[in-house]
């Protein structure tokens, strides 16, 4: 039995610069496993193509002249597009790169990258990997680490939750200590930890922050 040829990756290209768009189209057309849909200059053109053709992959310019490529990211999911998206850009900040990943893109390719990286990036993304240059990779990992550290800092231990419940009930340190069967100095130490975590200085401020930010933990 003759094996069936592998399905080609159907690619939609969105870039507002005609020369760059045509150059990318020629590069993609030279790859035997790629099928290029009608290249588009803006988001509206892209959705008109998606209304009549199915795409597996979108190469999206981040800066589309008067609009940002992020408009496509928002509307694509509403449109029902569930394929991969690779941002192609002359440059984005580290914070923009992190936000693009949060919005669901599978990678960011710089326009000054060697041409041979384009096909490699598409194939890697189609295999489920994320494509980032080293500078953005380090920045995104650093931001993720800081977010995780912040989340860990905001979490309350069981003892902190118990003491905070006592504070919310208006109990004095001595009363909280008696309920928890610990020393009053232990309650005071836990309160200091709560002050540090929440960035407050008084019990009244702690109550306000607890009601605003930690209600679901208590």
Buried (B, 14 or more C-beta within 10 A) or exposed (E): EEEEEEEEBBBBBBBBBEEBBEEBBEBBEEBEEBBBBEBBBBBEBBBEBBEEEEBBBBBBBBBBEEEBBBEBBEBBEEEEBEBBBBBBBEEBEBEBBBBBBEBEBBBBBBBEEEEEBBBEBBBBBBEEEBBBBEEBBEBBEEBEEEEEEEEEEEEBEEBBBBBBBBBBEEBEBEBBBBBBEBEBEBBEBBBEBBBEBBEBEEBEEBBEBBEEEBEEEE
